[in-house]
Amino acid sequence: MVSMEHKRAGLHEKLQLLRSITNSHSMKKASIIVDASKYIEELKQKVERLNQDITAAQTSNNRNPLPMVTVETLEKGFLINIFSEKSCPGLLVSILEAFQDLGLNVLEARVSCTDSFRLQAVGGENEEQSENIDAQVVKQAVLQAIKNWSESSDEQE
């Protein structure tokens, strides 16, 4: 007898837990189970949507990864390195425009645009420019130029 009451209390406790997890307002055992199965189906749909979103994000990142950028401060100017595993038509123009907007003169540059994109440039501040710029400002300007280029090339596809 004690065993039967113990089982019943355990079952009641489990149903209450299931009821609270699934936000069921029903007092009947069958209705709580139906609510729980609906809740599980909703969770499955959410997981499926999240998996689709993750796959889409990974595909877009793999399809068009943004180039890596490093900027180092030199004695008079900056060493700017930009690398992408893919060819990036039009990117060089965007980056050079960013240099011009900053007032950087390109003192020396090596560029490769065939199978990959690689730019190594030494930029010096314009003598006439009154405000000093640092490596972080240069990097942000280059990253913004890359972002703008990426958005415009995505629109053209």
DRENVEXKOL-555928 format. One record per residue: residue in one letter; residue number from 1; x, y, z of N, C-alpha, C, CB in turn. Coordinates in Angstrom, 3 decimals. Each point is the difference from the previous one (the first is absolute). Glycine has a CB too. Example, Ala and Ser with C-alpha at 12.3 -4.5 7.8 and 13.67 -1.06 7.14 Angstrom:
<sites>
{site A 1 {13.190 -5.690 7.800} {-0.890 1.190 0.000} {0.900 1.200 0.000} {-1.892 -1.173 1.246}}
{site S 2 {1.542 2.223 -1.966} {0.820 1.190 0.060} {-0.770 1.090 0.730} {1.184 -0.628 -2.145}}
</sites>
This chain:
<sites>
{site M 1 {0.820 -1.189 0.000} {-0.820 1.189 0.000} {0.865 1.254 0.000} {-1.799 -1.257 1.198}}
{site V 2 {2.830 1.253 -0.343} {0.883 1.146 0.077} {0.704 0.191 -1.332} {0.313 -0.360 2.468}}
{site S 3 {0.055 -0.741 -3.084} {0.697 0.049 -1.277} {-0.878 0.651 -1.076} {1.297 -2.066 0.643}}
{site M 4 {-2.577 1.726 -0.674} {-0.927 0.559 -0.990} {-0.163 1.509 0.207} {-1.212 -2.213 -0.119}}
{site E 5 {1.088 2.652 1.364} {-0.124 1.431 0.290} {1.295 0.734 -0.342} {-1.656 -0.512 1.823}}
{site H 6 {2.760 -0.149 -1.599} {1.304 0.580 -0.316} {0.135 0.209 -1.527} {1.011 -1.130 2.060}}
{site K 7 {-1.453 0.136 -2.828} {0.043 0.100 -1.473} {-0.914 1.126 -0.490} {0.494 -2.474 -0.163}}
{site R 8 {-1.674 2.543 0.772} {-0.973 1.023 -0.380} {0.548 1.406 0.285} {-1.879 -1.626 0.470}}
{site A 9 {2.509 1.791 0.659} {0.580 1.294 0.367} {1.129 0.357 -0.958} {-0.611 -0.381 2.416}}
{site G 10 {1.415 -0.596 -2.770} {1.088 0.226 -0.959} {-0.539 0.394 -1.363} {1.410 -1.645 1.235}}
{site L 11 {-2.479 0.959 -1.685} {-0.626 0.318 -1.284} {-0.598 1.396 0.026} {-0.483 -2.427 -0.371}}
{site H 12 {-0.174 2.762 1.477} {-0.585 1.340 0.133} {1.089 1.079 -0.048} {-1.888 -0.970 1.368}}
{site E 13 {3.002 0.697 -0.703} {1.121 0.944 0.013} {0.573 0.181 -1.416} {0.535 -0.672 2.385}}
{site K 14 {-0.404 -0.432 -3.115} {0.516 0.067 -1.374} {-0.958 0.755 -0.917} {1.199 -2.169 0.369}}
{site L 15 {-2.491 1.943 -0.194} {-0.982 0.731 -0.805} {0.032 1.500 0.295} {-1.437 -2.049 -0.038}}
{site Q 16 {1.598 2.395 1.308} {0.099 1.413 0.373} {1.248 0.633 -0.634} {-1.207 -0.481 2.181}}
{site L 17 {2.302 -0.240 -2.162} {1.235 0.491 -0.612} {-0.192 0.183 -1.502} {1.362 -1.153 1.779}}
{site L 18 {-1.954 0.141 -2.428} {-0.281 0.085 -1.433} {-0.939 1.159 -0.298} {0.332 -2.473 -0.212}}
{site R 19 {-1.292 2.673 1.061} {-0.964 1.101 -0.156} {0.699 1.357 0.080} {-1.800 -1.447 1.000}}
{site S 20 {2.732 1.577 -0.058} {0.690 1.288 0.150} {0.984 0.246 -1.157} {-0.235 -0.199 2.506}}
{site I 21 {0.903 -0.852 -2.971} {0.962 0.161 -1.095} {-0.706 0.405 -1.286} {1.496 -1.703 1.066}}
{site T 22 {-2.644 1.074 -1.341} {-0.713 0.244 -1.263} {-0.985 1.148 0.087} {0.256 -2.391 -0.513}}
{site N 23 {-0.326 3.042 1.655} {-0.941 1.101 0.224} {-1.449 -0.428 -0.228} {1.788 1.600 -0.684}}
{site S 24 {-2.094 -2.829 1.041} {-1.356 -0.525 -0.146} {-0.845 0.480 1.174} {0.850 -2.037 -1.254}}
{site H 25 {-2.094 2.400 0.969} {-0.902 0.456 1.055} {-1.063 -1.050 0.310} {0.398 2.366 -0.714}}
{site S 26 {-0.267 -3.498 0.079} {-0.988 -1.061 0.185} {0.245 -0.750 1.295} {-0.220 -0.219 -2.474}}
{site M 27 {-0.851 -0.309 3.030} {0.112 -0.807 1.218} {-0.111 -1.486 -0.326} {-0.972 1.888 1.342}}
{site K 28 {0.571 -2.210 -2.573} {-0.172 -1.397 -0.383} {1.311 -0.555 -0.533} {-2.427 0.408 -0.519}}
{site K 29 {2.691 -1.665 0.883} {1.231 -0.673 -0.388} {0.142 -0.058 -1.529} {-0.104 -1.357 2.122}}
{site A 30 {-0.939 0.985 -2.831} {0.062 -0.138 -1.460} {0.267 1.351 -0.660} {-1.578 -1.956 0.118}}
{site S 31 {0.976 3.008 0.378} {0.191 1.332 -0.575} {1.421 0.503 0.223} {-2.422 0.483 0.377}}
{site I 32 {2.988 -0.798 0.774} {1.384 0.403 0.277} {0.936 -0.687 -0.979} {-0.537 0.346 2.440}}
{site I 33 {0.297 -1.611 -2.721} {0.842 -0.744 -0.938} {-0.169 0.545 -1.419} {-0.174 -2.050 1.458}}
{site V 34 {-1.034 2.400 -1.851} {-0.236 0.600 -1.323} {0.729 1.347 -0.094} {-2.263 -1.161 -0.166}}
{site D 35 {2.169 1.977 1.204} {0.699 1.287 0.021} {1.519 -0.206 -0.093} {-1.875 0.991 1.378}}
{site A 36 {2.362 -2.021 -0.685} {1.435 -0.290 -0.036} {0.437 -0.409 -1.406} {-0.088 -0.702 2.414}}
{site S 37 {-0.717 -0.087 -3.090} {0.386 -0.416 -1.360} {-0.027 1.192 -0.959} {-0.915 -2.310 0.443}}
{site K 38 {-0.031 3.225 -0.264} {-0.022 1.219 -0.818} {1.244 0.844 0.263} {-2.518 -0.017 0.025}}
{site Y 39 {2.874 0.115 1.241} {1.185 0.764 0.397} {1.260 -0.597 -0.634} {-1.124 0.625 2.176}}
{site I 40 {1.218 -1.929 -2.159} {1.158 -0.678 -0.610} {0.048 0.271 -1.503} {-0.106 -1.800 1.767}}
{site E 41 {-1.035 1.757 -2.427} {-0.049 0.302 -1.439} {0.456 1.437 -0.282} {-1.885 -1.652 -0.262}}
{site E 42 {1.445 2.589 1.089} {0.435 1.395 -0.160} {1.506 0.120 0.171} {-2.224 0.791 0.839}}
{site L 43 {2.768 -1.495 0.155} {1.452 0.024 0.205} {0.736 -0.591 -1.193} {-0.364 -0.174 2.465}}
{site K 44 {-0.154 -0.909 -3.023} {0.623 -0.611 -1.186} {0.015 0.995 -1.167} {-0.773 -2.293 0.759}}
{site Q 45 {-0.328 3.018 -0.942} {-0.062 0.987 -1.081} {0.997 1.129 0.229} {-2.414 -0.559 -0.352}}
{site K 46 {2.555 1.008 1.600} {0.972 1.051 0.311} {1.420 -0.473 -0.276} {-1.552 0.912 1.740}}
{site V 47 {1.858 -2.143 -1.349} {1.329 -0.562 -0.247} {0.265 -0.082 -1.504} {-0.134 -1.319 2.153}}
{site E 48 {-0.852 0.882 -2.902} {0.152 -0.101 -1.458} {0.253 1.380 -0.618} {-1.512 -2.023 -0.013}}
{site R 49 {0.766 3.039 0.463} {0.209 1.361 -0.510} {1.397 0.510 0.349} {-2.461 0.446 0.220}}
{site L 50 {2.896 -0.705 1.012} {1.343 0.425 0.409} {1.075 -0.705 -0.819} {-0.860 0.430 2.311}}
{site N 51 {0.685 -1.718 -2.563} {0.962 -0.729 -0.830} {0.052 0.560 -1.419} {-0.407 -2.047 1.379}}
{site Q 52 {-0.747 2.414 -1.919} {-0.026 0.607 -1.336} {0.704 1.354 0.004} {-2.156 -1.193 -0.496}}
{site D 53 {1.931 1.990 1.548} {0.664 1.302 0.107} {1.515 -0.158 0.107} {-2.048 0.932 1.106}}
{site I 54 {2.483 -1.906 -0.316} {1.437 -0.243 0.159} {0.608 -0.431 -1.320} {-0.347 -0.636 2.400}}
{site T 55 {-0.321 -0.268 -3.109} {0.498 -0.465 -1.291} {0.080 1.153 -0.990} {-0.976 -2.266 0.435}}
{site A 56 {-0.038 3.108 -0.454} {0.004 1.147 -0.914} {1.129 0.966 0.343} {-2.480 -0.235 -0.296}}
{site A 57 {2.692 0.479 1.580} {1.069 0.912 0.415} {1.369 -0.567 -0.359} {-1.448 0.837 1.871}}
{site Q 58 {1.648 -2.133 -1.656} {1.275 -0.623 -0.337} {0.237 0.026 -1.495} {-0.189 -1.458 2.007}}
{site T 59 {-0.852 1.216 -2.787} {0.129 0.018 -1.450} {0.385 1.385 -0.488} {-1.685 -1.835 -0.171}}
{site S 60 {1.031 2.866 0.707} {0.327 1.359 -0.453} {1.400 0.393 0.452} {-2.434 0.622 0.080}}
{site N 61 {2.853 -1.054 1.116} {1.354 0.305 0.458} {1.038 -0.727 -0.825} {-0.878 0.364 2.289}}
{site N 62 {0.613 -1.615 -2.651} {0.949 -0.762 -0.800} {0.038 0.515 -1.432} {-0.396 -2.000 1.450}}
{site R 63 {-0.730 2.482 -1.933} {-0.091 0.467 -1.376} {0.731 1.321 -0.178} {-2.188 -1.174 -0.239}}
{site N 64 {2.101 2.029 1.217} {0.561 1.331 -0.160} {0.668 0.470 1.291} {-1.756 0.516 -1.715}}
{site P 65 {2.826 -1.209 2.142} {0.649 0.447 1.236} {0.706 1.336 -0.210} {0.298 -2.392 0.704}}
{site L 66 {-0.333 3.227 0.300} {0.647 1.307 -0.105} {1.505 -0.147 0.179} {-2.079 1.128 0.866}}
{site P 67 {2.850 -0.292 -1.543} {1.459 -0.063 0.115} {0.488 0.327 1.410} {0.150 0.627 -2.402}}
{site M 68 {1.022 -1.165 2.730} {0.643 0.288 1.284} {0.821 1.278 -0.151} {0.082 -2.475 0.620}}
{site V 69 {-0.087 3.295 0.418} {0.694 1.289 -0.050} {0.897 0.135 1.229} {-1.914 1.049 -1.302}}
{site T 70 {3.171 -0.655 1.062} {0.882 0.374 1.112} {0.637 1.341 -0.345} {0.463 -2.444 0.614}}
{site V 71 {-0.308 3.266 0.401} {0.636 1.308 -0.175} {1.030 0.156 1.106} {-2.085 1.018 -1.076}}
{site E 72 {3.330 -0.746 0.679} {1.074 0.212 0.970} {0.509 1.428 -0.150} {0.651 -2.460 -0.049}}
{site T 73 {-0.276 3.058 1.158} {0.551 1.348 -0.025} {1.496 -0.076 -0.292} {-1.760 0.811 1.636}}
{site L 74 {2.205 -0.040 -2.612} {1.417 0.107 -0.328} {0.511 1.343 0.524} {-0.272 -1.478 -2.072}}
{site E 75 {1.546 1.719 1.888} {0.585 1.259 0.455} {-0.726 1.197 -0.611} {2.217 -1.145 0.260}}
{site K 76 {-2.440 1.089 -1.563} {-0.754 1.068 -0.679} {-1.052 -0.643 -0.882} {1.995 1.570 0.036}}
{site G 77 {-3.111 -1.933 0.566} {-1.083 -0.578 -0.786} {-0.472 -1.331 0.539} {0.904 1.165 -1.958}}
{site F 78 {-1.438 -1.984 1.053} {-0.630 -1.257 0.384} {0.314 -1.079 -1.027} {-1.835 1.256 1.173}}
{site L 79 {1.910 -2.492 -0.692} {0.099 -1.166 -0.858} {-1.368 -0.658 0.024} {2.510 -0.332 0.443}}
{site I 80 {-3.152 0.287 -1.596} {-1.358 -0.532 -0.091} {0.052 -1.294 -0.796} {-1.030 2.324 0.135}}
{site N 81 {0.538 -3.420 0.455} {-0.081 -1.298 -0.664} {-1.451 -0.422 -0.085} {2.290 -0.645 0.832}}
{site I 82 {-2.711 0.278 -2.024} {-1.366 -0.463 -0.215} {0.100 -1.291 -0.801} {-0.983 2.377 0.057}}
{site F 83 {0.278 -3.416 0.398} {0.053 -1.281 -0.687} {-1.370 -0.653 -0.043} {2.370 -0.269 0.719}}
{site S 84 {-2.702 -0.273 -1.891} {-1.206 -0.799 -0.170} {0.355 -1.206 -0.852} {-1.509 2.038 0.205}}
{site E 85 {0.944 -3.182 0.126} {0.275 -1.208 -0.771} {-0.616 0.057 -1.389} {0.100 -1.273 2.125}}
{site K 86 {-1.068 2.145 -2.314} {-0.676 0.120 -1.287} {0.396 1.302 -0.685} {-1.922 -1.371 0.864}}
{site S 87 {1.778 1.385 -2.161} {0.205 1.224 -0.766} {-1.133 0.966 0.350} {1.180 -1.257 -1.897}}
{site C 88 {-0.869 2.537 1.972} {-0.999 0.996 0.424} {-0.018 1.145 -1.006} {0.328 -0.608 2.447}}
{site P 89 {-0.995 0.441 -3.582} {-0.029 1.057 -1.003} {-0.570 1.305 0.550} {-0.239 -1.752 -1.745}}
{site G 90 {0.972 2.835 1.573} {-0.457 1.317 0.438} {0.422 0.376 1.401} {-1.888 -0.311 -1.485}}
{site L 91 {2.413 -0.624 2.244} {0.364 0.294 1.389} {1.163 0.972 0.083} {-0.812 -2.253 0.653}}
{site L 92 {1.781 2.111 -1.525} {1.165 0.886 0.041} {-0.409 1.463 -0.129} {1.394 -1.828 -0.981}}
{site V 93 {-2.314 2.102 0.091} {-0.471 1.376 -0.204} {-0.641 0.522 1.291} {-0.377 -0.452 -2.475}}
{site S 94 {-0.450 -0.373 3.109} {-0.663 0.421 1.247} {1.014 0.309 1.091} {-1.983 -1.395 -0.604}}
{site I 95 {3.019 0.569 0.700} {1.016 0.209 1.033} {0.813 1.261 -0.283} {0.118 -2.481 0.375}}
{site L 96 {0.246 2.686 -1.636} {0.761 1.201 -0.352} {-0.809 1.266 0.253} {1.242 -1.322 -1.717}}
{site E 97 {-2.546 1.252 1.479} {-0.874 1.144 0.302} {-0.025 0.267 1.508} {-1.416 -0.525 -2.032}}
{site A 98 {1.428 -0.549 2.842} {0.024 0.170 1.455} {1.306 0.668 0.427} {-1.476 -2.034 0.288}}
{site F 99 {2.598 1.624 -0.914} {1.285 0.645 0.295} {-0.071 1.488 -0.334} {1.220 -2.163 -0.457}}
{site Q 100 {-1.793 2.467 -0.678} {-0.102 1.399 -0.437} {-0.863 0.802 0.978} {0.269 -0.720 -2.411}}
{site D 101 {-1.386 0.124 2.841} {-0.885 0.695 0.952} {0.722 0.282 1.325} {-1.996 -1.123 -1.063}}
{site L 102 {2.896 0.213 1.449} {0.759 0.189 1.235} {1.149 0.991 -0.162} {-0.610 -2.317 0.639}}
{site G 103 {0.978 2.578 -1.878} {1.152 0.862 -0.252} {1.306 -0.774 0.055} {-1.272 1.909 0.949}}
{site L 104 {1.203 -3.218 -1.214} {1.209 -0.832 -0.036} {0.554 -0.026 -1.416} {-0.853 -1.417 1.911}}
{site N 105 {2.161 1.602 -2.010} {0.675 -0.162 -1.283} {0.554 -1.420 -0.049} {0.586 2.491 -0.148}}
{site V 106 {-0.806 -3.181 -0.958} {0.567 -1.336 -0.159} {1.445 0.183 -0.452} {-2.273 -1.056 -0.580}}
{site L 107 {3.202 0.670 1.454} {1.416 0.167 -0.292} {0.559 -1.203 -0.743} {0.221 1.429 2.025}}
{site E 108 {-0.757 -2.598 -1.721} {0.457 -1.231 -0.628} {-1.140 -1.002 0.116} {2.465 0.458 0.549}}
{site A 109 {-2.661 -1.278 -1.594} {-1.079 -0.983 0.062} {0.319 -1.209 -0.878} {-1.651 1.844 0.446}}
{site R 110 {1.202 -2.989 0.031} {0.035 -1.242 -0.774} {-1.406 -0.565 0.008} {2.448 -0.470 0.579}}
{site V 111 {-2.955 0.146 -1.762} {-1.375 -0.474 -0.122} {-0.038 -1.237 -0.881} {-0.878 2.339 0.307}}
{site S 112 {0.060 -3.306 0.100} {-0.269 -1.176 -0.825} {-1.498 -0.225 0.015} {2.274 -1.044 0.501}}
{site C 113 {-2.870 0.933 -1.676} {-1.459 -0.129 -0.088} {-0.431 -1.203 -0.838} {-0.168 2.472 0.250}}
{site T 114 {1.064 -3.402 -0.563} {-0.371 -1.088 -0.899} {-0.920 -1.016 0.668} {2.164 0.320 -1.176}}
{site D 115 {-1.616 -1.290 1.888} {-0.835 -1.022 0.653} {-0.434 0.431 1.388} {1.185 -1.754 -1.300}}
{site S 116 {-0.370 2.559 1.920} {-0.316 0.523 1.328} {0.227 1.509 -0.058} {0.657 -2.193 1.190}}
{site F 117 {-1.002 2.858 -0.118} {0.255 1.441 0.070} {0.997 0.232 1.116} {-2.318 0.586 -0.878}}
{site R 118 {3.420 0.083 0.537} {1.015 0.312 1.001} {0.494 1.417 -0.282} {0.693 -2.461 0.256}}
{site L 119 {-0.715 3.276 0.783} {0.521 1.362 -0.107} {0.905 0.243 1.193} {-2.060 0.818 -1.253}}
{site Q 120 {3.278 -0.387 0.949} {0.918 0.431 1.046} {0.404 1.413 -0.397} {0.860 -2.391 0.550}}
{site A 121 {-1.201 3.347 0.279} {0.261 1.399 -0.343} {0.626 0.723 1.180} {-1.921 -0.015 -1.612}}
{site V 122 {2.786 0.943 1.280} {0.561 0.908 0.992} {-0.629 1.351 -0.288} {2.221 -1.297 0.233}}
{site G 123 {-2.959 1.790 0.740} {-0.671 1.283 -0.162} {0.564 1.008 0.973} {-2.073 -1.151 -0.776}}
{site G 124 {2.347 2.335 0.267} {0.499 1.084 0.843} {-1.028 1.101 0.082} {2.357 -0.550 -0.617}}
{site E 125 {-2.387 1.214 1.752} {-0.953 1.094 0.180} {0.386 1.163 -0.900} {-0.440 -0.712 2.379}}
{site N 126 {-0.566 1.364 -2.880} {0.195 1.179 -0.833} {0.595 1.104 0.870} {-1.940 -0.643 -1.530}}
{site E 127 {3.004 1.268 1.044} {0.703 1.043 0.763} {-0.926 1.171 0.354} {2.133 -0.654 -1.155}}
{site E 128 {-3.068 0.960 0.268} {-0.885 1.159 0.195} {-1.117 -0.283 0.998} {0.512 0.707 -2.327}}
{site Q 129 {-0.696 -1.979 2.675} {-1.098 -0.376 0.880} {0.341 0.382 1.441} {-0.637 -1.899 -1.550}}
{site S 130 {-0.269 2.616 2.188} {0.278 0.506 1.341} {-0.231 -1.049 1.097} {-0.629 2.261 -0.827}}
{site E 131 {-0.378 -3.122 0.650} {-0.304 -0.965 1.056} {0.760 -1.309 -0.223} {-2.274 1.039 0.285}}
{site N 132 {2.777 -1.588 0.817} {0.702 -1.274 -0.070} {-1.004 -1.138 0.022} {2.010 0.998 1.137}}
{site I 133 {-1.714 -2.048 -1.898} {-0.848 -1.188 0.024} {0.831 -1.162 0.508} {-1.426 0.852 -1.919}}
{site D 134 {0.743 -1.807 2.543} {0.724 -1.157 0.519} {-0.396 -1.259 -0.770} {0.120 1.078 2.279}}
{site A 135 {0.536 -2.192 -1.945} {-0.215 -1.260 -0.713} {-1.447 -0.467 0.098} {2.373 -0.609 0.446}}
{site Q 136 {-2.999 0.846 0.703} {-1.386 -0.435 0.176} {-0.944 0.760 -0.940} {0.507 -0.562 2.402}}
{site V 137 {-0.271 1.842 -2.590} {-0.823 0.796 -0.917} {0.164 -0.510 -1.427} {0.214 2.009 1.510}}
{site V 138 {1.029 -2.313 -1.888} {0.271 -0.523 -1.346} {-0.704 -1.340 -0.178} {2.236 1.188 -0.065}}
{site K 139 {-2.115 -2.056 1.057} {-0.628 -1.322 -0.098} {-1.514 0.112 -0.116} {1.880 -0.967 1.331}}
{site Q 140 {-2.493 1.835 -0.530} {-1.447 0.176 -0.062} {-0.444 0.521 -1.364} {-0.016 0.430 2.460}}
{site A 141 {0.799 0.497 -3.016} {-0.342 0.544 -1.322} {0.103 -1.082 -1.069} {0.821 2.268 0.713}}
{site V 142 {0.206 -3.105 -0.626} {0.166 -1.084 -0.974} {-1.122 -1.028 0.165} {2.512 0.346 0.002}}
{site L 143 {-2.838 -0.701 1.235} {-1.095 -0.949 0.236} {-1.328 0.544 -0.510} {1.217 -0.868 2.000}}
{site Q 144 {-1.449 2.164 -1.833} {-1.231 0.607 -0.507} {-0.021 -0.035 -1.525} {-0.116 1.486 2.030}}
{site A 145 {1.266 -1.228 -2.652} {0.086 -0.060 -1.462} {-0.286 -1.419 -0.493} {1.681 1.884 0.009}}
{site I 146 {-1.164 -2.885 0.704} {-0.247 -1.399 -0.372} {-1.476 -0.333 0.166} {2.341 -0.625 0.688}}
{site K 147 {-2.935 1.089 0.405} {-1.425 -0.256 0.235} {-0.848 0.639 -1.094} {0.421 -0.105 2.477}}
{site N 148 {-0.117 1.352 -2.822} {-0.747 0.684 -1.065} {0.167 -0.724 -1.330} {0.300 2.187 1.195}}
{site W 149 {0.939 -2.614 -1.485} {0.256 -0.748 -1.245} {-0.790 -1.298 -0.005} {2.302 1.002 -0.161}}
{site S 150 {-2.301 -1.725 1.300} {-0.690 -1.271 0.103} {-1.501 0.167 -0.230} {1.760 -0.796 1.591}}
{site E 151 {-2.333 1.833 -0.990} {-1.439 0.245 -0.163} {-0.328 0.353 -1.438} {-0.141 0.771 2.373}}
{site S 152 {0.977 0.026 -3.011} {-0.277 0.375 -1.398} {0.204 -1.180 -0.931} {0.693 2.347 0.494}}
{site S 153 {0.286 -3.223 -0.222} {0.200 -1.161 -0.868} {-1.092 -1.051 0.230} {2.483 0.434 0.015}}
{site D 154 {-3.055 -0.511 1.222} {-1.127 -0.897 0.248} {-1.231 0.466 -0.767} {0.923 -0.547 2.272}}
{site E 155 {-1.120 1.860 -2.357} {-1.158 0.542 -0.736} {0.109 -0.290 -1.489} {-0.232 1.805 1.715}}
{site Q 156 {1.451 -1.825 -2.240} {0.205 -0.217 -1.425} {-0.202 -1.455 -0.393} {1.586 1.904 -0.005}}
{site E 157 {-1.487 -2.846 0.968} {-0.135 -1.436 -0.313} {-1.412 -0.390 -0.245} {1.963 -0.452 1.351}}
</sites>
